[in-house]
């Protein structure tokens, strides 16, 4: 029995690891293609791109972002009870709903683009970007149901591969389209004798958003092919169903809606902070403090296009594990196994911290050199953001995961309440810092961290209450923290001598490799991760074999 539970726990970590690996690969591809795109469209173009993307994200959250989670939760609950026919009917009900919602949301995005970007965000130059993103809203709604179904069936592979395909197509199209349309916009500027470069930035930013829509379409095509190939397994599962009667589509839709609404509220409130931050920051800077628009756009472009982009790479791990932990927790809850629920919670939190803590320390120690490596260190404010705000990686990683844990144990209203409290509190902090301290964009960075930190505290208290869960501290926080501190100090000390010897780029790449090796060594030396946990990762058995050969395990 113990082996069976261990196997289930390992499978949960393996599936989470697969999705986390795909998310990291996708984020790395996303970061890599943003380097040439940012160099093409500049910080001004990044500001226009980010304004459109903030609106796109909010509409996506409301219309379809919650679909994978909700579908996976409902499907996994049905499968746990052996009700495969109802699991399939749930998928069909969700697909019908997504088609309707996707069309309406896309129409709202396209026809309301001017109001959202111009009236709400003080950035009318982003209207074209948002119109280009309208197609992606519909595609993501349909794709979300397919991803959710496979996740509910216990496999993350289709979601993982579709994410990578989506991002590869996104990268190629974004670079090509941004370059071509930037040149077109620049030629319009010359023809109209405009010297501020707005035309190039506007059209270049719109070109970079084209990749999002076409990338999503490529991911959807892949998932449709997988679904067609999956038909034989589906028919076999349907024949195994021995339920005396099936739920009506109306009942299944009601169940989906009751699952989706709290998720929409929690994720929307949780993620709307970026939308609000942009509106408040630009209002205070432009209308209250009378700062010139180009400077404000550059500040915001650096914050979103550089600081948030780099800090979001490790946060992807938390998002991936959150996606895998929800169906796993749902199955444990349906079986009434509270011990297994606590074990899955502890494993997920530890895995996220093993990655997010060193990432935060690494960005603090090497933020400036990494920006130089990417040719992004064009403004003195950029490296300061990483010095002040790298801890956001830890807070956002943990708060994202704990949101998923609470949703998985069927307390979906708690993240909504916590997010509202954090949002209001963070807004007060933001206004005070930006308006009365004179620190401008750094106030946004601090408020961004404060929001996630407060969510961590509130979610942690809720998990402790409803799961009777006591957080293990030594292996989850203390050992990764000590190993990360040693790693950060080491690479910070050696970077300058290496830079003098071989230049910044080679020195930074070498320091990044050293950082991984030093952190890995001390985590193993301090016994922060077990052999069983390592084996659960993709290619974990090979890694364990190598570590045993070199006497590190």
N, C-alpha and C positions, 0 to 999 in steps of 0.2 A: 504493500500500500504506500509505504514511504517512497519507494522508487517511482511509483506512478505519479505521485504528487510532484516529486522532483522533476520528472519528465515533463509534466505540464508546465511547471515553473520555467524550466529551461526553454520549452517551446515558446512560451510567452516572451521571454527575453530574446530568443532567436528571431521571432517575428518582428519584435520591436527593433532589434538590431538591424534587420534587413531594411526596414522602413527608415530607420535612423541613418543607415549608410547611404541609402538613396537620397534622403533629404540633404545630407552633408554634400554628396556629390552634386546635387542640384544647386545647392547654395554656392558651392565653389564655382560651378559653371556660371551661375548668376553673377558672382563677384567678378570672375574673369572677364565676362563679356561686358560688364559695366565699366571696366577700365577703358577700353577703346571708345565705348559710347560716351562716357563722361568726358574723355579727352576731345571727342568730336563736338558735343553740344555744350560743354562747359558747365560751370556752376549755375549760371542763369538758366540754361536749358534743363538742368537737373531740378531746379525749383519748379519749373512748369510741369515737368514730368511727374514730380512727387505730388503736386496739387491734384492732378488728374487721378493719380494712383490712390490717393487717400479717399477720394469720392468712390472710385471703383471698388476699393476694399470694403467700404461701408455697405454699398449696394450688394456686393457679393456676399457679405456676412448675413445680410437680411434675407437675401433671396436663396442662396444655395450653399454657403460655407458650412452650415450645420448639417447638410444632408448626409455626407459620409458618416459622420458620428451617429446621427439619429438612426439611419438605416442599419449601420453595423450593430447598434445597441438592440434594435427590435429583432433583426435577423438572428443575432447570436442567442437571444433569449428563446426564440422559437426553436432553433436548432438544439439548444440545451434540453428542451422538452421533447425532442424527437419529432417536432411538428414541421417537417420539411416543406410540405405543401403550403402551409401558412407563411413560411419564410419566403417562398417564391412569390406568393400572392402579395406579401408586403413589398417586395421589390417592384412588382408591377404597379402597385398603388403609388409608390414613391415616384416611379418613372413618369406616370401620368401627371402627378402633381408638379414635378420638376419641369415638364414641358410647358405647362401653363405659366408657372411662376417665371421661368426663364425668359419666355417671350415678353411678358409684361415688364420685367426688370430691365431687359435690353432696350425696350422702347422708352422707358423712363430715363435711362442713362443717355440715350441718343438725343431725345428731344429736350431733356432738361439740362444738357451739358452747359449751356450758357449761364443758366441760373446758379447751378452748383459752383462752378468755378469762378464766375464773375461776382455774383452777389454775395455768396457765402464765404469765399476764400480770398477775395480781393486779387484774384489772379486770372483775369479774362483770357490771357494768352494760352491757358491750358484747355480751352474749349475743344479745339481740334483733337488733342490727345484723348480726351474723354470720349469723344464720338467714335474714335478708332477702337477704344476698349469695349464698346457696347456689345460687339459680337461675342467677345470672350465671356460675358455674363451668361449668355444662353448656353454656350458650350460647357462652361464649368458646372452649370446646374445639372445637365445630363450626365456629365462625367462623374459628378459627386455621388450620384445614386449607384453607378457601376462600381466605383471604388468602395463605397460603403457596404455593398452586398458581398464583395470578396473579403473584406475585412471581417464582416460578421460571420462568414464561413470559416474564418481562422487562418486565412492566407493573406499576407501583405505583399506578395510578389507582384501581382498585376499592378497594384497601386505604385509600388516602388519603381518598376520598369517604366510605367507610363509617365511618372514624374521626371525621370531622366530624359526620356524621349521629348517630352514637352519642353524641357529646359534647353536641350540641344537645338531644337528647331527655333525656339525663342531667341537663343544667342545668335545664331547665324542670320536670321531675318532682321533682328534688331540692329546689328552692326551695319549690314548692307543698306537697310532702309534709312537708318539714321544718317549715314554718310551721304546717300543720294539726296534725301530731302533737305539736309542741312545745306548742301550746295545749291539746291533749288531756292531755298529761303534766302540764302546770301545773295543770289543773283537778283531776287526781287528787291532786297534792300538796296542794292546798287542802282537798280532801275528807278527806284523811288527816292533815291538820294537819302536813305536812312542810314545813320552811322552808329547806332547803338547795338547793332547785331541782333535785334529782337526777332526779325524774320527767320534767320538761320536757326536760332534757339527754338522758336515755336515749331517749325517744320521738322527740325532734327529730333525734338522730343516726341513729336507725333510718330515719326518713323520708328523710334525705339519702342513705342507702345504697340506697333503693328506686330512685333514678334510675340507679344503676349497672346494675342488672339489666334495667330496661326500656330503657335506652339500648343495652345490648348486644343485646337482642332486635331493636331497630330496625335496628342495623347488620347483623345476620344476615339480616333480611328483604331488605335492599338487595342483599347479596351473592348471595342465592339468585336474585333477579330478574336480576342481571348474568350469573350462571352459565347461566340459561335462554336469555338473549340470545346468549351466547357459543357456543351449541351448533353453529351453522353453521361457525364458524371451527374448532371442535374437530373436526368431521367431516372438514373439509378437511385438517387436520394429520394425522389418523389415516390418510387415504388416501395421504399422502406417505411414510408409514413403510415402509421396505423391509427391516426387520430379518428375518433368516431365522427366528428363533423368539423368543418372548416369555418373560420371566422369570415364574416362578410367583408366586402371591400370597404364599406362604410366604417365598420369597427376598426379595421386595420388603418384606414386613413386617420381616424380619430386618435388612435394610438400613436401614429407617426407625428401628428400635429402636437399632441400633448408632450411628446419627446422633443420635438423641434423647437417649440416656442421658448421654453426655458434656456435651451442652448443658444438660440438666436439672441435672446436678451443678454445672456452672460457674455457671449463672444462679441456682440455688438458694443455693449457698454465697455467691455475690456479693451476692445480695439479702437473705439471711437476717440480715445484720448489723443491719438495722433492727429485726427481731423480737427479736434477742438484746439489742440496746441497750436496748429498752424494758423487757424482763424484768429485766436487770441493774440499770438505773438505778432502777426502782421498788423492787426488792428492797433496794438499798443505802440509798435515801432513806427508805423506810417501815420496814423491819425492822431495819436497822443503825443509821441515824442518827435514827430516830423522828420524821421530818418529817411534818406533818399531810397527810392524803391529798388534800385539796382543792388545796393548794399544789403538790403533786407533779403532780396532774392538769393544773393550769393551766400549769406549766412545760412538760410534755410536749405539751400542746395547742398552745402557741406554737411549739415546736420543729418539730412535724410539720405543723401547719395553717397556719403562716406562713413560717418559714424554709425548710423543705424544699419547700413548695409553690412558692415563688417561684424558688428555685434550680433546681428541676426543669424550668422552662420552657425555658431554653436547652439543657439536657441532652437534651431531646427531639430536638434536631437530630442529636446524636451517635447516638442510638438509631435514628433514621430512616436515617441514612447507613450505619449498621451493617447494617440490614436490606437495603439495596440493594447494599452492597459484597460480601456473602457470595455471592449467585448470580453476580455479576460476577467475583469471584475464582475461584469454582469453574469457570466456563467457561474462564478463562485458564489455570487449572491443568490442566484436561482437555486443552487445546491444547498444554501444555508450554511456555507463553510466560511465562518468569520475569520478563522485562523489563516486560511488560504488568502482571504482578502487582505489581511494585514501583511502577509508575507509578500504578496505581489506589490503592495504599496511600498514596502521597505525596499524591495529590489529595484523598483522603478526610480525612486528618489535617489538611491545610491548611484545607479548608472548615470543619471542626469548630472549629479554633482561631480562625479569622476571626470566629466568632460567640461562642464560649465566653469568650475572653479579654476582649473589651470588656464582655460581660455581667457578668463577675466584677468588673471595675473599676467598672462602673456601679452595681452593687449595693452596693459598698463606699462609693462617694461619695454615693449617694442612698438608701441603705437606710432611714434614718429618715424622710425626706420621703415615700418611697413608702408606708411603713406608715401615715403620717398621711393620705396621699391615700386609702388604702383603709379608713380608720377602724380600723386594726389596732394602732395604737401605744398599746395599753392597759396595757402593762407595760414597765418600763425594761429588762428583759432582751432584748426583741425586737430593737431596733436594735443592741445589742451583739453579738448573734448574727451579724448581717450584717457588722459591722466585723471580727469574728474569723474568720468562716467563708465569705466569698464565694468564696474560692479553690477551694472544693469544686466549683464549676461547671466549672473548668478540669480538675481531676483526674478528676471523674466523667465528663465529656464524653470525655476522652481514653481513660480505662480502658474505658468502654463500647464505644467504637469499636475499640480494639485487641483486645478480646475477640472481636468479630465478625471482625476480620482473621485472627486465629489460627484461628478456626473455618472461615473461607473457604478457608484454605490447607491444611486437613485436619490441623491439629494441635490437635484439640479437647480433648485431655487437658491441654494446657498451662494454659489458663485455670482449669481445675479445681484443679490443683496450686497455681497462683499465688493463687487466691482463698482456699484453705485456709490458706496461709502468712499472707496479709494478714489473714484473719479472726482467727486465733489471736493474731497480733501486736497487732491493733487491740483485741482484748478485754483484753489485758494493759494497754495504754495507757488504756483506758476505766476499768478498775477503779482504777488508780493515781490518775488525775486526779479521778474523782468521789469516791473514798473518802478520799484522803490530802491533797488540795490545797484542798478546800473550795470549789471553783468550780462544783460541782453541774452544771447543765445545760450550761454552757460546756465542761465536760469531754467531754460527748457530742458537741458540735459539733467539737471538736478531733480526737477519735477517729474521727469520721465522715470528716473530711478525710484523716487519716493512712491509713485503709484504702484510699481511692481513689488516694492518692499512691503508696503502695507497689505497688498493682496496676499503675500506669503504668510504674514502673521495671521490674518483673518482666516484664510483657508486652512492653515495649520491647526488653529484652535478648533475649527469645525471637524476636521478629520479626527483629531484626538477625541472629540466628544462623541461622534457617531460611530467610530470604529473601535473606540477604547484603545487607541493606538499611541504608543510611546515611541518617539523618534530615537533611533540609535544614532549616537553622535560621533563616536570615535572613527569608525570606518567610513561614515557618510560625509562628515565635514572636517574633522580634525586631521586625519591622515592626508586627504587630498589637499587641504589647506597648507599643511607643513611642506609637503612635496612640491606644491605650486610656488610657495615662497622661496624655497631653495632654488628651484628652477628659474624663477624670475630674477633673483639676485645674481645668479650665475651668468645668465645671458646678458643682463644689463651691464655687468662688469666687463665681459669679454667683447661686447659689441664694438666699443670705441677702438681698442687696439686692433681688432680685426678689420674695422673700417679703414684705419690708417694703412693697413697692410694690403688689402685687396679691394677697397672701395665699398660703398654702402650696399649695393645690390647683392654681391656675393656674400658679404658679411651678414646681411640680414637673412638670406636663405640658409646659410650655415647655422646661424643662431636659432632659427626656427626648427631645424633638424635636431640640434643639440637640446632644445627645450623639450621636444617630444621624448628623446632618449633619457634625459635627466629625470623628467617627471615620471616616466614609466619605471625607471630603475627604483626610485624612492617609494613609489606606490607599492611595488612588489617587495622591496626591502622591509617596509613598514607593515606589510601584510594587509594592504588596503583592499585587495581583491583576491578572491579564492579561485582555485583551479576550476571548480564547477561553473563559476560565473564566467570565466574566460572561455570555457568550452561552449557556452551557450551563444557566444557571438559568432557571426559568419566567419568561417575559416579559423574558429577558435581552437579547434583540436590541433591544427598545424602550428598555431602560435604557442600553445602549451608545449608541444614537442620541441620547438626551437628553444624556448625558455629553459626547459629541463636539460637540454644539451649544454647550454652555457651556464648551468648551475644557478639560474635566477629563480627557479621554482622547484 
